[in-house]
Amino acid sequence: MEAHQNLLIVTKQEFYQNKHITAYEWWLYDCDLPDRLTWARLRVFNDGTADSCFCEGGMLYGFKNRDYASYILSEDEFTRFERMDEEDEQEYGIKLADIQCPIWQEHPEQPFKYLGTY
């Protein structure tokens, strides 16, 4: 890790080294509902850090913790799928029980950017 103009620069290798995933969260883009399901993913790691990604194979954003990783998603109008309820079903005209979260493949060459806090 290297400090640069008051920013902490963390490489992808440094960020993911010796970590394992403890939780997955799937988020849906409000603006596309009900016509299309546009997913984002948040992962929490055993050391409390987290990452967010807006599409399979897209840029991975690393954060100090889950809260910061969720801020970037909620600011871009994504809603955590597991928190959606009957009101959301009525508002969007969808049936949550019929929706399955995706399974994204890991892409070793996937770009990464450490944001730390957001």
Residue, then its C-alpha position, 0 to 999 in steps of 0.5 A: m500500500e502506498a500513500h499518494q496525495n492523502l489517498l491510500i492506494v490499494t492494489k487489487q492483489e493487496f485488497y483481496q489477499n487472504k480474504h474470503i467472502t462472508a456475505y453476498e448482497w444483490w441489488l436491483y436498479d429501480c429505474d429499470l423495473p419492471d421492464r428489466l432486471t439490472w443487477a449490482r452485487l455487493r460482497v462482504f469479506n471476513d476482515g469487514t471490507a467490502d466490494s461493489c460491482f455494477c455488472e458482471g465483469g465490470m469495475l470492482y470498487g473496494f471499500k473499508n466496509r459494507d456501509y461504504a460499499s452500499y452507499i455507492l449502489s444506493e446513490d445510483e438508485f439501486t435497491r437491496f433485493e432482500r429488503m424489497d417487500e409487498e409494497d415494492e411488488q405493487e409499485y413495480g408490478i413484479k412478483l419477488a418470489d419469481i425473481q432469482c438472483p444471478i450467478w456471476q462468474e469471476h473474471p481474473e482480469q476484472p478491473f479494480k479501484y479502491l475507494g476506501t470510503y464513499 
